[in-house]
Amino acid sequence: MRLIASDYNQFTGFTEEMWYQEPTTKGGPGKVTIRRLQDVDAKLAENKVMFNSHTSKKPSFSDSDGLHQVASIPMGLIEKWHSEGFNWFRSTKKERQKILNDGDYGKLRTRPGRI
C-alpha cells in the first residue's frame, strides 16, 4: 500500500489519509483505503489539568450559575462509539452518565465527583 493523499483539518484536528493497494491480479481492481486519525493527547492533558485544578473533595460549582463542564470528549471517540452502535447525541442522560462515571473513561472528565 502507498499513501496517495493526506489532509489535516486544523479546525477538527482530524487527519484523513488515502492509501492505494495495487491489484492482486493483472487487470483486477486496486483497493483504496481511507483512514481518519485524531491526536487526542493535548485534549486529554487539558482535561487532566482542569480535573486537578479542583482541590476540595466536593467541588464548588457556584462559579457556573448551575451549569458546569464535567467532561470533554474528542470527536473521534464519539465517532468510534457511533460505529459501534452507541449514538452519544441520541442517548439518554442515564446512558451518558454511565459512560462518564466509568473508570475506563476517567481521562474524559474535567471535574471530580459522580455525575
Stockholm file with secondary structure:
# STOCKHOLM 1.0

chainA/1-115         MRLIASDYNQFTGFTEEMWYQEPTTKGGPGKVTIRRLQDVDAKLAENKVMFNSHTSKKPSFSDSDGLHQVASIPMGLIEKWHSEGFNWFRSTKKERQKILNDGDYGKLRTRPGRI
#=GR chainA/1-115 SS CEEEEEEEETTTTEEEEEEEECCSSTTCCCEEEEEEEECCHHHHHHHHHHHHTCCSSSCCCGGGTTCCCCBCCCHHHHHHHHHTTCCGGGSCHHHHHHHHHSGGGGGGBSSCSCC
#=GC SS_cons         CEEEEEEEETTTTEEEEEEEECCSSTTCCCEEEEEEEECCHHHHHHHHHHHHTCCSSSCCCGGGTTCCCCBCCCHHHHHHHHHTTCCGGGSCHHHHHHHHHSGGGGGGBSSCSCC
//
